[in-house]
Amino acid sequence: MKLFDRVLWFSKRGKFDIEGLTGYLQPRREVSEHPRYKSGVFRSEKCGRDIQYESALEMEFIVRNLESNPKVLFYWEQPVTVKYRTGKIRRSTTPDFGAILTTREFVIIEVKSLCDMLNHRVQAKCEGLMEYCSDRGFGFLLTDGRRTPGDLAKCRMNRRFERDLLAALKNGHVRLAEDAHYYSVPCKYIGKKVKLFYTSTLVEVYYRYEKIAEHERSYSRFRYITDQEHLASHHRAYSEWSAEKFMSEATTIHPDLGTYISKVIENKAHPEQAYKSVQGILSFARRVGEKRLINACRWADSYGLYNYPAVESILNNRQDEIPLENEQEIDKATPTHKNIRGKEYYR
């Protein structure tokens, strides 16, 4: 794949003329000369000036990917100083190059070895650069001249590098702290480390510099936006549960069962808390038969017990096989004893 086809673009993707980037055309600092890093200058015919570089890797990148690349219209070194934070500490960094492409798009470039991309300090700098680019409609490219962070997926990851990124919540959503709103990510990224970028209307989620989710921004606090395609198959089924769905399913079996299920749901402060219990109760229709389930729920209803354990216990004791009309006779015939469980036991 061509290197500039792997530039990271954000929702805001601007078009620029060289005149509109005059503030970026001059290097923000002088490159320090040090024999260890093989720094120096390269005479660019494309730019008509000397380009400074700080390492052999940067020199190679200039020759291979900037000077001879027809997609690059103009480029320069140390284009801007970007401020960022690591915890409570304010820092600044100056990316290696800025390049205007023939498409009039502007890209900020950081040249690091693939190994250095795993360094937590480099990662912190790149997060600051990504935020800077996202706000201004620039593209961002982190590369060693041949590879990008996407190739890190094929490498053994550094744990320290992973810890310095934000984690997706275990329920498959990430939280935008500014709005206290939650957005879903694909289920395979649950527990992975992700980064949020957002505008006034859009929220984007990135994993290792790859966009994995995009949502329309919501300002409702403590609410969730869930893309059904992000859910695992069993989670997708849970998301489709509703009181109406369960009551309809129960009523189809028998009206008395529908009445009992509605009471199970009503007995919870929040209907969602009852759904798993209701699903378990309805599963008895398949396991013991519809007739036994209906009778068991009638018995549970007569006791005022509206939960899964009550129905399960009645079925296990085969109490459902006793006609409910005989309840009074049974109560009269049952002796009082401390070891005999009454209906209060099942509450």
Buried (B, 14 or more C-beta within 10 A) or exposed (E): EEBBEBBBBBBBEEEBEEEEBEEBBEBBEEBEEEEEBBBBBBEBEBBEEEBBBBBEBBBBBBBEBBBEBEBBBBBBBBBBEBEBEBEEEEEEBBBBBBBBBEEEBBBBBBBBBBEBBBBBEBBBBBBBBBBBBBEBBBBBBBBBBEBBBBBBEEEEEBEEBBEBBBEBBEEBBBBBEEBEBBBBBBBEBBEBBBBBBBEEEBBBBBBBBEBBBEBEBBEEEEEBBBBEEBBEEEBBEEEEBEBEEBBEBBBEBBEBBBBBBBBBBEBBEEBEEBBEBBBBBBEBBEEBEBEBBBBBBBBBBEBEBBBBEBBBBBBEEEBBEBEEEEBEEEEEEEEEEEEEEEBEEBE
